[in-house]
Amino acid sequence: MDQPIRILVIDDHPLMRDGIALLLNQQPDMRVVGEAGDGAEALVQFRALRPDVILVDLQMPNMDGHEFARSVHAEDPTAKMIMLTTFRGDMHVFHAFAAGVSGYMLKDMMRKDLVNMVRDVFSGRRVLSTEIAGDVMSHLSGQRLSEREVEILRLVALGNSNKAVGKILTLGEATVKTHMRSIMSKLDANDRTHAVTIALKRGIITID
């Protein structure tokens, strides 16, 4: 390769950025050309630098990784991004790839796999860490929650009763109960609390 792979690193923790930069800059075919601590700052860096590969944290202030990835993909559908995260839920992965990323990696695997993933993504491949591929595959054949079910479960996760959820969404309490039975069946949950726990772990819902 005549020119090294130019990389933009985005993470709200300076020590994490420093560690990633140290690892990548040790590679003869890579060079970190920019860093950012949040999604808004990262957009400015992306537009100024036009890096070959972008490493973006999922959880960031001002603009999270999904929103950043969607913004970048809308401006440049050819942009190559890798999502770095501690979340292994299958819906986090699906949302990330839907937002336009080409790679998804757990942060605790970066020292072992990040260098190869950067090269793979730069070459045009779409890559998922083997550590979470099994989790994703295990849910591919499962039933998805409808938008209404996700909306109801999010409100339940915030502590609302079925009656309160019904008032918020202008639904009858019996209708909410029917949706909750469907939700628990699809998630194979024992009760409401278990359903919320599963949904949070898989990334079906988030609580800000």
C-alpha positions in Angstrom: 0.0 0.0 0.0 1.4 3.4 -1.0 -0.6 5.4 1.5 -1.6 4.3 5.0 -5.3 3.8 6.0 -6.4 7.2 7.4 -8.5 6.7 10.5 -10.8 9.0 12.6 -11.3 7.8 16.2 -14.4 8.9 18.0 -15.0 8.2 21.7 -15.9 10.4 24.7 -13.1 8.9 26.9 -9.7 10.4 26.1 -7.8 7.4 27.5 -9.8 5.1 25.2 -8.9 7.3 22.2 -5.3 7.4 23.2 -5.2 3.6 23.5 -6.8 3.0 20.1 -4.5 5.6 18.5 -1.4 3.9 20.0 -2.5 0.5 18.8 -3.3 1.6 15.3 -0.3 4.0 14.8 2.0 1.0 15.5 0.8 -0.5 12.3 2.8 0.4 9.2 -0.3 0.6 7.0 -2.4 2.8 9.4 -2.4 6.3 10.7 -4.9 8.0 13.0 -5.5 11.4 11.5 -8.1 12.8 13.8 -10.0 12.3 17.1 -13.3 13.5 18.5 -15.1 13.2 21.8 -18.7 13.4 20.7 -20.8 12.9 17.6 -21.2 16.6 16.8 -17.5 17.3 16.9 -16.9 14.1 14.9 -19.1 15.3 12.1 -16.9 18.4 11.8 -13.8 16.2 11.7 -15.3 13.8 9.2 -16.1 16.7 6.8 -12.7 18.2 7.2 -10.6 15.0 7.0 -12.6 12.6 4.9 -10.9 9.6 6.6 -10.7 6.1 5.0 -12.2 4.4 8.1 -14.1 5.9 11.1 -14.2 4.2 14.5 -17.2 5.4 16.4 -18.4 4.7 20.0 -22.0 3.8 20.3 -22.7 5.9 23.5 -21.6 9.5 23.2 -22.9 12.9 24.4 -24.7 15.3 22.0 -25.1 12.7 19.2 -24.9 8.9 19.7 -23.1 6.5 17.4 -26.2 5.5 15.5 -27.2 9.1 14.8 -23.7 10.0 13.8 -23.5 7.0 11.4 -26.8 7.8 9.8 -25.6 11.4 9.2 -22.3 10.3 7.7 -24.0 7.7 5.5 -26.5 10.2 4.3 -23.6 12.5 3.2 -21.4 9.8 1.9 -22.8 6.3 1.4 -19.3 5.0 0.7 -18.0 6.0 4.1 -16.6 3.1 6.0 -17.4 2.9 9.7 -16.8 0.5 12.6 -19.0 0.7 15.7 -17.2 0.1 19.0 -19.3 -0.7 22.0 -19.8 -2.7 25.2 -23.4 -3.7 24.0 -23.7 -7.1 22.4 -27.5 -7.2 22.0 -28.7 -8.2 18.6 -30.9 -5.2 18.0 -27.9 -2.9 18.8 -26.1 -4.7 16.0 -29.1 -4.5 13.6 -29.5 -0.8 14.2 -25.8 -0.1 13.7 -25.7 -1.9 10.3 -29.0 -0.2 9.3 -27.3 3.1 10.1 -24.6 2.4 7.6 -21.7 0.9 9.5 -19.6 -1.9 8.0 -18.2 -3.4 11.2 -19.3 -3.9 14.8 -16.9 -4.8 17.6 -17.0 -5.2 21.4 -14.5 -2.9 23.1 -13.0 -5.7 25.1 -11.9 -7.4 21.9 -10.2 -4.4 20.3 -6.6 -5.4 21.2 -7.1 -8.8 19.6 -9.2 -8.0 16.6 -9.4 -4.3 15.8 -6.4 -4.1 13.5 -7.8 -6.9 11.2 -11.3 -5.4 11.2 -10.0 -2.0 10.1 -8.2 -3.7 7.2 -11.3 -5.8 6.3 -13.6 -2.8 6.4 -11.2 -0.7 4.4 -11.1 -3.4 1.8 -14.9 -3.3 1.5 -16.0 -6.1 3.7 -18.8 -6.0 6.3 -17.6 -7.6 9.5 -19.2 -8.6 12.8 -17.2 -9.8 15.9 -17.3 -13.5 16.2 -18.1 -13.0 19.9 -21.5 -11.6 19.2 -22.3 -13.3 15.9 -23.8 -16.3 17.7 -26.1 -14.0 19.7 -27.3 -12.3 16.6 -27.9 -15.6 14.7 -29.9 -17.0 17.7 -32.5 -14.3 17.3 -32.8 -14.2 13.5 -35.7 -16.6 13.4 -37.5 -15.1 16.4 -40.6 -12.9 16.2 -40.0 -9.2 16.2 -41.9 -6.8 18.4 -44.2 -4.4 16.5 -43.6 -0.7 16.8 -46.6 -0.5 19.1 -45.2 -3.3 21.3 -41.8 -1.6 21.5 -43.6 1.7 22.5 -45.6 0.0 25.2 -42.6 -1.9 26.6 -40.6 1.3 26.7 -43.3 2.9 28.8 -43.5 -0.1 31.1 -39.7 0.0 31.5 -40.1 3.6 32.8 -42.4 2.3 35.6 -45.8 2.8 34.1 -48.7 0.4 34.9 -50.9 -1.0 32.1 -53.5 1.6 33.0 -51.0 4.4 32.8 -49.6 3.2 29.5 -53.2 3.1 28.2 -53.8 6.7 29.1 -50.5 7.8 27.6 -51.2 6.0 24.3 -55.0 6.4 24.3 -55.5 2.7 24.5 -57.8 0.6 26.7 -56.2 -1.2 29.6 -57.4 -4.5 28.2 -55.6 -3.7 24.9 -52.4 -2.9 26.7 -52.7 -6.2 28.6 -53.1 -8.1 25.2 -50.0 -6.4 23.8 -48.1 -7.3 27.0 -49.0 -11.0 26.6 -47.8 -10.9 23.0 -44.6 -9.2 24.1 -43.9 -11.7 26.8 -44.6 -14.6 24.4 -42.3 -13.2 21.7 -39.5 -12.6 24.2 -40.0 -15.8 26.0 -40.3 -13.8 29.2 -41.8 -14.9 32.5 -43.3 -11.6 33.5 -43.2 -7.8 32.8 -39.9 -7.3 34.6 -38.3 -10.1 32.8 -39.6 -8.8 29.4 -38.0 -5.4 30.2 -34.7 -7.0 31.2 -34.5 -9.0 28.0 -35.5 -6.0 25.8 -32.8 -3.8 27.4 -30.1 -6.5 27.1 -30.9 -7.1 23.4 -31.2 -3.4 22.6 -34.9 -3.6 21.7 -35.5 -0.6 24.0 -33.3 1.9 25.6 -33.9 4.1 28.6 -32.1 7.5 28.5 
